């Protein structure tokens, strides 16, 4: 939406200054020339109003990010889990660290939790929040930084102490148009860092290797397949835990974590690499990682007494689904049954790709609604079906019924994965936002089955 269209309304409501970027003078845009009201208004033209708003917001709140350590985390997958892991590390370090987290699940600090509307808030809200955190004694703000936020310059006024790049695969092309533009948006975080900052890069990711060439900051790397500063070796996967040897800058330590799957090994490596560069010792790292239990809605296991396993995961992209299904396959289940859908009014090109991946990698798939928003849910499902090449699926649009069906199909040693919504406790339908939590629905269905 073009804010220039509302200039006259703002003036009528008492605005004393107008910052604008259009070549035309706002008086012309407003349709009134040289009125007495406009003569009392200061008009300031800038090249980019979004950047200016972010910088003004930082100045208004006395630049709180310059008085704390702000850690930016970006990438397609893993941002939330890495933010939780770093928060846990800082809390366990017990060196006067007081961390806060700004991310997809919520914004939290000092036993306060604010529901998250956007992964990364707008600049005014963001600077206000950082200022409040600073007043409460927060000295580390761990922030998920979305591609939308970077493209819209929401973090332009933030002084980042360090940044982490997890990975990049197709997502948000409804907004960015191409994967290259999506990458360039992510890369802004690293291009703008000061030389005194440091960055943590996934060295197994081709886009991560590109970022190393774009940043002025000091670089440390992590990986499994490609030589890196921090690596995982001798990985052993289990249904309830993962074990591996963590090699950090030629020092070794064994890690046993309740997080499962290869993608979570990457997440732990990212957090470990950051912790090592920040000066936290390997004993603290080991203690924190082994104590850490789960991230809400991220391969979260639903506990019950039955012969099969049920997981909820936020995976809502082709790559995320591939990662999580492959991770579950490494646990040697009898079958994997997946319930999934795609969000409406979002990147339509990923729908058939998600359908293909699930039908190829899972033993059985149930296609259902995610958050259809204002789109026809049957049209979304039809797009998903275009990618399916096997006859190993069914369609049940009502999500709770789809979950119920998946659980009824499950037998001993099977795994049921309910993907797409994770921690979300709502569905967005044409009629509006309604309460719906995959975990609650699963537990209710399991009770009906007497588990």
Secondary structure, 3 states (H helix, E strand, C coil): CCHHHHHHHHHHCCCCEEEECCCCCHHHHHCCCCCHHHHCCEEEECCCHHHHHHHHHHHHCCCHHHHCEEEEEECCCCHHHHHHHHHHHHHHHCCCCCEEEECCCEEEECCEEEECCCCCCCHHHHHHHHHHHHHCCCCEEEEECCHHHHHCCCCCCCCEEEEEECCCCCCCHHHHCCHHHHHHHHHHHHHCCCCCCEEEEECCCHHHHHHHHHCCCEEEEEECCCCCCEEEEEEEECCCCEEEEEEECCEEEEEEECCCCHHHHHHHHHHHHHHHHCCCCHHHHHHHHHHCCCECCECEECCCCCCCEEEEECCCCHHHHHHHHHHHHCCCCCCEEEEECCCCCCCCHHHHHHHHHHHHHCCEEEECCCCCCCCCHHHHHHHHHCCCCCCCEEECCCHHHHHHHHHHHCCCCCEEEEECCCCCCEEEECCEEEECCHHHHHHHHHHHCCC
